[in-house]
Amino acid sequence: MPLKRLTITKEGKPASRLTVLYNPEEYTVSKDNNFAVQSVPGLGAPIVQFVNGNQRTLEVELFFDSYDTPTLPKEDVRLQTGPVVRLMDIESETHAPPVLLVNMASLQLRCVLSRVSEHFIMFMPNGVPVRARLTCTFIETRDPTQEAKAANLQTADFSKVHTVTSGETLSEIAGDLYRDPGQWRPIAIANGIADPLSIEPGQTLRVPALPFTDPESGEVLV
């Protein structure tokens, strides 16, 4: 299959764009999440709790060739690979490498270049490299404010705030938010509710993350 073109646009001023070749049959996009494993005395297995999601990564191999060009003498291929490698350089204004926009086929990724491995595979008799492959790893980057809005994180400890509607009970709220109606006690304890039937429409309740530790008894509710 013939090589395809990929564009890398550098954000900021002045903006710039590179067009390079890649193999459309071989690129990898990956994503993973982080989980905390917490041991609780008396339980047969630890509690696994979501911590945060990680960004997507794109791994792709780029191709550069200065041999199949009409120029004589043949151009050093590092003149072509250099602009890509320099995308890892720290910029004086931001004190960080530039933010990039990578477009390839149906994929568009706002990212930074985190790793480049250069592999020179053809040389002229005088030792000048004229063909190379660059294995690049791009890491997705997002605006922190927009990411927080998208995640809808309502408090720093990942608890939620719920407003009671007419006819709701603590068990129903626990069923909706914990997927377990029997877990109404953490909500009652966190809000100082002695009578679970005493909540009223319009009342604002903090729904804590699980596992929840009763501050008075030290009991862990999971």
C-alpha positions in Angstrom: 0.0 0.0 0.0 1.4 3.4 -0.9 2.4 5.8 1.8 0.0 8.5 3.0 0.5 12.1 4.0 0.2 13.3 7.6 0.2 16.9 8.6 1.6 18.4 11.9 0.5 21.9 12.7 2.3 23.8 15.4 0.0 26.1 17.5 1.1 29.5 18.6 2.8 32.4 16.8 4.1 31.9 14.3 2.1 28.8 13.4 3.8 26.3 11.1 2.8 23.2 9.3 4.8 20.1 8.3 3.6 17.4 5.8 5.2 14.0 6.1 4.7 10.4 4.9 3.5 7.5 7.0 2.4 3.9 6.6 -1.4 3.8 6.8 -1.4 0.1 7.8 0.7 0.6 11.0 -0.1 3.1 13.6 -1.3 2.7 17.2 -3.8 4.8 19.3 -4.0 3.8 23.0 -5.7 5.0 26.1 -5.7 3.8 29.7 -7.2 4.7 33.2 -5.5 4.8 36.6 -7.1 3.0 39.5 -6.2 3.0 43.2 -6.3 -0.4 45.1 -7.2 0.1 48.7 -7.0 -2.7 51.3 -9.9 -2.7 53.8 -9.5 -4.8 57.0 -12.1 -7.7 57.1 -12.7 -7.8 53.3 -11.8 -10.7 51.1 -10.5 -8.4 48.4 -9.2 -4.8 48.1 -11.4 -2.0 46.9 -10.6 -0.8 43.4 -11.4 2.9 42.9 -11.1 5.0 39.8 -8.5 7.8 40.2 -8.2 9.5 36.8 -8.2 8.8 33.1 -5.0 9.2 31.0 -4.8 10.9 27.7 -4.6 9.1 24.3 -1.3 8.4 22.7 -0.5 8.0 19.0 2.5 6.0 17.9 3.3 6.2 14.2 6.3 5.7 11.9 7.2 8.5 9.6 9.2 8.0 6.4 11.8 10.4 4.8 13.7 9.9 1.6 16.1 12.3 -0.1 17.6 9.7 -2.4 14.7 9.5 -4.9 15.0 13.2 -5.7 16.6 14.9 -8.7 19.1 16.9 -6.6 22.8 16.2 -7.0 24.6 15.8 -4.7 21.9 14.0 -2.7 20.5 16.0 0.2 21.2 14.9 3.8 17.9 13.4 4.9 18.4 15.0 8.4 17.4 18.3 6.8 13.9 16.7 6.4 13.8 14.9 9.8 15.2 17.8 11.7 12.0 19.9 11.7 10.1 17.0 13.3 12.7 16.3 15.9 12.8 20.0 16.9 9.1 19.8 17.8 10.4 18.5 21.1 12.5 21.6 21.8 11.4 23.9 24.7 10.1 27.2 23.5 11.3 30.3 25.3 7.9 31.9 25.8 6.0 28.9 27.2 8.9 27.1 28.7 7.5 23.9 27.2 7.5 22.1 23.8 4.8 23.4 21.4 1.3 22.1 21.2 0.6 20.3 17.9 -2.4 19.3 15.9 -1.9 16.0 14.0 -4.2 15.1 11.1 -4.0 11.7 9.5 -6.8 10.0 7.7 -9.9 10.2 10.0 -7.8 10.9 13.1 -7.3 14.4 14.5 -5.3 14.8 17.7 -4.3 17.9 19.7 -1.1 16.7 21.3 2.6 17.2 22.1 5.5 15.1 20.7 6.9 13.1 23.7 9.4 10.8 22.0 11.2 10.4 18.7 13.5 7.6 17.6 15.5 8.1 14.4 16.5 5.1 12.3 18.7 5.9 9.3 18.4 3.1 6.7 20.3 4.2 3.6 23.6 6.1 3.1 25.6 7.6 0.3 29.2 6.4 -0.2 30.4 9.5 1.7 28.3 8.4 4.7 25.5 11.0 4.3 22.1 9.5 5.3 19.5 9.7 2.6 16.7 7.6 3.9 15.2 7.4 7.4 12.3 6.3 9.6 11.1 8.2 12.6 9.1 6.4 15.2 7.1 9.1 17.0 4.9 9.1 20.1 2.4 11.9 20.4 0.5 12.4 23.7 -2.9 14.1 23.7 -3.3 17.4 25.5 -6.4 19.2 26.6 -7.2 22.5 28.1 -7.6 21.9 31.9 -10.7 24.2 32.2 -12.5 22.5 29.4 -11.5 19.0 30.6 -12.9 19.8 34.1 -16.2 21.0 32.6 -16.5 17.8 30.5 -15.8 15.6 33.4 -18.4 17.5 35.6 -16.3 17.0 38.7 -18.3 18.8 41.4 -15.8 18.7 44.3 -12.1 18.1 44.8 -12.7 14.7 46.4 -14.9 13.4 43.6 -18.0 13.5 45.8 -21.3 14.8 44.3 -23.9 17.3 45.2 -27.5 16.2 44.9 -30.7 18.3 45.3 -33.6 16.4 46.7 -36.7 16.2 44.5 -40.3 15.6 45.7 -40.9 12.1 47.0 -37.2 11.1 47.0 -35.7 9.0 49.7 -32.1 8.4 50.7 -32.4 4.8 49.4 -33.5 6.1 46.0 -30.6 8.6 45.8 -28.1 5.9 46.8 -29.6 3.6 44.1 -29.2 6.3 41.5 -25.7 7.4 42.4 -24.1 4.3 44.0 -26.2 1.7 42.1 -27.0 0.3 45.5 -30.1 1.5 47.5 -28.6 -0.1 50.6 -25.7 2.4 50.7 -27.8 5.3 52.0 -25.9 5.5 55.3 -22.8 7.3 53.9 -25.1 10.0 52.6 -26.9 10.3 56.0 -23.6 10.4 57.9 -22.0 13.0 55.6 -25.0 15.3 56.0 -25.7 14.7 59.7 -29.1 13.2 59.0 -30.3 11.2 62.0 -33.7 10.3 60.5 -33.4 9.1 56.9 -37.1 10.0 56.3 -36.6 13.6 57.2 -35.2 14.9 54.0 -37.2 17.5 52.1 -37.5 18.7 48.5 -34.9 21.3 47.6 -32.5 20.1 50.2 -28.9 19.9 49.1 -27.0 16.8 50.0 -23.4 15.9 49.7 -23.0 12.3 48.3 -19.5 11.2 49.3 -17.2 8.9 47.3 -17.0 5.2 48.4 -15.4 3.7 50.4 -16.6 6.1 53.1 -15.2 6.2 56.6 -17.5 7.3 59.4 -15.6 10.0 61.2 -17.0 9.1 64.6 -16.9 5.3 64.7 -14.1 4.8 62.1 -16.4 2.2 60.3 -15.6 1.8 56.6 -18.7 1.7 54.4 -18.1 0.3 50.9 
